[in-house]
Amino acid sequence: MSPIPPREQVRIDLGERSYPILIGQGLMAQLDELPLPRGSSALIVTNTTVEPLYARTLREALVRRHGRVNTLALPDGEEHKTWETLQRIFDVLLEQGSDRKTVLYALGGGVVGDITGFAAACFMRGVPFVQVPTTLLAQVDSSVGGKTAINHPRGKNMIGAFYQPQLVVCDLATLNTLPERELSAGLAEVIKYGPIHDMAFFDWIETNIDALRAREPRALAHAVKRSCEIKAEVVGQDERESGLRAILNFGHTFGHAIEAGLGYGRWLHGEAVGCGMVMALALSEELGLVDSAFVRRCTALIERAGLPTRGPRLGASRYLELMRLDKKSEAGEIRFIVVAAPGRAELRAAPDALVARVIERCCA
Amino acid sequence: MSPIPPREQVRIDLGERSYPILIGQGLMAQLDELPLPRGSSALIVTNTTVEPLYARTLREALVRRHGRVNTLALPDGEEHKTWETLQRIFDVLLEQGSDRKTVLYALGGGVVGDITGFAAACFMRGVPFVQVPTTLLAQVDSSVGGKTAINHPRGKNMIGAFYQPQLVVCDLATLNTLPERELSAGLAEVIKYGPIHDMAFFDWIETNIDALRAREPRALAHAVKRSCEIKAEVVGQDERESGLRAILNFGHTFGHAIEAGLGYGRWLHGEAVGCGMVMALALSEELGLVDSAFVRRCTALIERAGLPTRGPRLGASRYLELMRLDKKSEAGEIRFIVVAAPGRAELRAAPDALVARVIERCCA
């Protein structure tokens, strides 16, 4: 195996909103050789953690393409995914005399991607947007699907838009500076694609989990590529989440309740999803859809990825209350993504008593 | 002529985002008989001027269709088209336990339509939206095109989205309570369609201008219908304003400068557009595209509609400065919509000196 994997590409096919995802080592420094949107100015939106690591490299590549390139470093953390922070992006865009062709570059993880994407969706009713995700979670998750949003005091991602980027550049070299815990959080969303869609990919992850945690470039490249492909396949069939696409939220209904119940930021999103998947698997078992061996096998891999597999003890009624606020609930009925059979997911309601039993069973 | 005109319909054809505009007398009380979106709850967003006139009628019709219907009355006026006001809509939606199928009804003029539409575009990344415009301007202009927005301290409509309603209901009876000045402001956008697209319609307006100002229902019905048809034709070819659609901004580049220069609210938007059309016509003449007789003919009709035809004396350099901030400008170059020939418009740059001469000529 050569240490530097070849450049991979995934084409996201959404008609006139189609775009490529490029995956490779050291892509950021060569960004000006890629098919960037035109525009005589650009703004790099990043955060104060990522800025000292990569903003300069990105900016140097971009000035070769756009006339003026400014950088805005937002404070780091989910708690800053607010209107106030969004407003700072608009202020800078207007101060620098931006127009409808000014390009926004999101350099960072999911928070930076979500807020920058939403800024691009709204600024002058839509300007071009390029994602340069620097976390594994953002590379496998935010790269595909066009979901952008900010939080509202009453709920996560309540205010947002479906807005596609023109290009996504996953530079695998950025994962070398990623903290261990965040790498594991990203693996949660990689593992997710196994039970809901592709058990062959699940087999591959089981074989390669140590290489992934050791950040072996070829393993990372495949994990990112295959995750994006699967997500693209699902999103391509249901861009605006009217049905099928909801299966991508496997583990998220329980996960969001964990995040909200503990207060955002205590657990990483991927950690909550990892544990949420264990709970969703337990629910699938309680509903008689999968057997306990399958649940144990999935749980073991989630654990090997370095993720928590026992939920915090918030109490079943608190979990249920929080889950009823979920955007997927309708007229107060919670809808869970369950594994109908290994490799296939579906959306289901479940009796409160059954869900409560799952919560009791899965919480430490 | 019968006093009550037949119900008119214009179909806006935008693929999966298509919707009908219904035009007629007294439609609001029969709204539940129309093809409304489903949804077990709804929110009527209106303003404190319109609420006492129509909110009750609308609510009574809607409770027959949706389980829960709340009303939120915003303060009246362009100066409230802000994030803070938008936030109030989100707060109420979340307090009432809304979901992704909750329907937003915009009951009012352009400000209510723009802000409610933007709220619908962003809330949970998009909920269904129905427009019930109660001003002539909103009926002929906001009904078609899906432009939604709020203002930013540095510029009008800077933050927004293209988002289509599922239905627009123009109840002509609401125009009976419209102040004279606002009726004239609406006529500016009706007259606009003549020089840029349809001189036969311009002839019709010349013949019927007194009937329109007297609010004769049949005349109003035709003016609203034909305006929506023309706008639909243009928007259908260019939904996201990459080219052709810009011609609908005829008079708006000068008009926005007037509004911004005097401070928003001093002149009504339609008044500024009326006067802006005179300036854009003068520019077309200076560029040798149309003759002075045509400019005089258009100016006479704008005056008969009760609109100002002389701009405020802000000084040419201030006008130019304000126009460079316009969303249509690119890399600092102002692009004007001019009349290339009677009934046909195009986008053009023009030398500052020429524009300055037009401004001097057209300002009182």
Contacts between the chains, C-beta under 8 A, distances in Angstrom:
chain1	res1	chain2	res2	distance
A	40	B	331	4.8
A	83	B	83	6.4
A	83	B	87	7.2
A	87	B	83	7.2
A	90	B	152	5.9
A	90	B	158	7.0
A	90	B	159	6.3
A	91	B	154	7.8
A	94	B	152	6.5
A	94	B	154	4.3
A	94	B	155	6.6
A	94	B	158	6.8
A	95	B	154	8.0
A	97	B	332	7.2
A	99	B	327	7.4
A	99	B	329	6.4
A	99	B	330	5.2
A	99	B	331	6.6
A	100	B	327	6.2
A	100	B	330	7.2
A	101	B	330	6.6
A	121	B	161	6.6
A	122	B	122	7.8
A	122	B	159	4.9
A	122	B	160	6.3
A	122	B	161	6.2
A	123	B	158	7.1
A	123	B	159	6.6
A	124	B	158	6.3
A	124	B	160	7.8
A	124	B	327	5.1
A	125	B	147	6.9
A	125	B	149	6.7
A	125	B	157	7.9
A	125	B	160	4.6
A	125	B	161	5.8
A	125	B	162	5.7
A	125	B	240	8.0
A	125	B	241	7.9
A	126	B	161	7.3
A	126	B	162	6.9
A	126	B	240	7.0
A	147	B	125	6.9
A	149	B	125	6.7
A	152	B	90	6.0
A	152	B	94	6.5
A	154	B	91	7.8
A	154	B	94	4.3
A	155	B	94	6.7
A	157	B	125	7.9
A	158	B	90	7.0
A	158	B	94	6.8
A	158	B	123	7.1
A	158	B	124	6.3
A	159	B	90	6.3
A	159	B	122	4.9
A	159	B	123	6.6
A	160	B	122	6.3
A	160	B	124	7.8
A	160	B	125	4.6
A	161	B	121	6.6
A	161	B	122	6.2
A	161	B	125	5.8
A	161	B	126	7.3
A	161	B	161	6.4
A	162	B	125	5.7
A	162	B	126	6.9
A	240	B	125	8.0
A	240	B	126	7.1
A	241	B	125	8.0
A	327	B	99	7.6
A	327	B	100	6.3
A	327	B	124	5.2
A	329	B	99	6.6
A	330	B	99	5.2
A	330	B	100	7.3
A	330	B	101	6.7
A	331	B	40	5.1
A	331	B	99	6.5
A	332	B	97	7.2
